[in-house]
Amino acid sequence: MIEYLLPTDQSIFLFFNGLHSSWADVFFYWVSNRFIWIPFYAVLAFFLIKKWRKKSIPIFIALILCIFLTDQSCNLIKHSVQRPRPSHDPVLSEQVHLVAKPDGTLYKGGPYGFPSSHAANSMALALWVILYLGEKRKWLIIIMLCWVLLLSYSRIYLGVHYPSDLMVGWILGACWALVLWRGEQWLQNSKFRIQNS
């Protein structure tokens, strides 16, 4: 089974990584940059505060914990599995399209890429926002899922992740978001019951 999946993973990666152009190199390099999204995060924070008011404080605390646990889980798995990124794979590296950073050096990422922290963290945040804001803002669900797909695709485009890295990252991020969301909901309900007992 594994022998079948790995070549398929590589073939899909090489197809999408091969769809490159000079303008897309610049575009996807910046899409993948976490700091470029700070205004986007600020808008999401505004909507959360606007809807939840004082209750937004424990929501933000739980979200920070969620992202921390998601990110650290990815790092733990990366260093345990030690699957090389495509950009570091001695077999594939010559076929991988890499993008130059502003300083002229090639962007390769760290040595290991399974699972993708970008995919996991973005899915955790997206699901978190959907759970807290998506009920009355259906358009936000579409925006968040498109954002996850765009950010995740940028990792293939840059040559630093296989599709399976992204899919496992999505699952990991979604699981942590659901666990922390349930935990935060339970604490809020427990607090409400205590205050009204």
C-alpha angles and dihedrals in degrees: 000000000000091000088057097044098049097058089045090051090050093046093052090046094051092048095054094036088054093060094089140140136170095260092046090052090062095039097051093041089061094039087059093050108102095207094058088068096058093105089050091051089049091055091050090049089051092054092047093050092044092054103036103031109181092003088064091077096071088038091058092044091052091046092053089050090048094053091044093052092044093051095045092047089055092050091049092051092044093056092042098048096032096197108171118238115246087252089058098038108114091208098049104025095096091054095048120100108225127192126226119239120226089267090057098251120121118260107236106151123215122321097265129052111174110136113015113240090198091056094044096047094044092049091048091052094043094051091045091054091045092051093050102033109016099084095079098018105060090165088063090061090058092046093050095047092047089050091053091049093047094048092044094048089052088063091057091043091053090051097240104109140043119221090253089057088058096045094050088046090053092051093047093048093047092050094052091046092053093046094049092042091053090047093050091047091050092051092048092049092046090051090049092050092049093049091050098042 
